[in-house]
Amino acid sequence: MELQVHLPVFEGPLDLLLHLIDKNKVDIYDIPIVTITDQYLEYVDEMKRQDLNVMSEFLVMAATLLSIKSKMLLPKEVKPDEEEEDPRAELVQQLLEYKMYKYIAYELRDKQVDADHVLFKNPTIPDEVRCYEEPVDVCELMSGISLNRLNNIFQAVLRREKGRIDPIRSKFGQIKQEEVSMDDKMLFLKGFAASHRTFSFRQLLEDQSTKTEIIVTFLCILEMIRFGQIKIVQEHIFDDIKIESQLQAA
């Protein structure tokens, strides 16, 4: 009666090598190449009836092991100024990388199993809770900053805008710019505030290209304060005024 040999399934030659290293309880950095090669060849011999496409990978590794084994058995010729090169080094590096990816695959598999036990419930928030809006306290949003202080910054930016006029080129002619839409500017500021949680009030005005844009931006800021969409903060009396957004990014 023919002897039936059942082998564990290995995902590749590196997987088989790791199995042999664990089985022999040896240090992966100091592989007993003679012992491991002999055991590896025994496994390959038992797998000879398997698919040749699969066997080819194992045979390539067998040839690699035999090459390393022959190098380790041959006399070594080392020059005084050169370090001795371990023929197993490249194989050890491959095994370490393979082992790392294999354990990561186990972790991902466990996370997938755990995810199968997670259930998500559709939100069932009552309409009165969903529609509730927290009352806006304008005084709290201003945090001790007066409109007079905001106006002073606004006027300072306007004066700086006047100083940008080129006294020579301004006489060449005037190009009329399209009217700045307050609705468009408000839409822009809401998007900007949603994506920038905190920004400078002065810098926002200075970034505007024309006097009209500065005025429209200032009016939009006051409107957003009134609706509680932004909050004005100044830590110290001479510090820059900061705007804190109360809007959520889309």
Salt bridges, closest charged atoms under 4 A:
GLU2 OE2 - ARG49 NH2 2.83
ASP15 OD1 - LYS102 NZ 2.48
ASP30 OD1 - ARG88 NH1 3.06
ASP38 OD1 - LYS69 NZ 3.25
GLU84 OE2 - LYS76 NZ 3.00
ASP86 OD2 - ARG88 NH2 2.96
ASP110 OD1 - ARG109 NE 3.91
ASP127 OD1 - ARG130 NH1 2.70
GLU161 OE1 - ARG164 NH1 3.13
ASP166 OD2 - ARG169 NE 3.68
GLU206 OE2 - ARG160 NH1 2.31
GLU213 OE2 - LYS185 NZ 2.88
GLU223 OE2 - ARG226 NH2 2.72
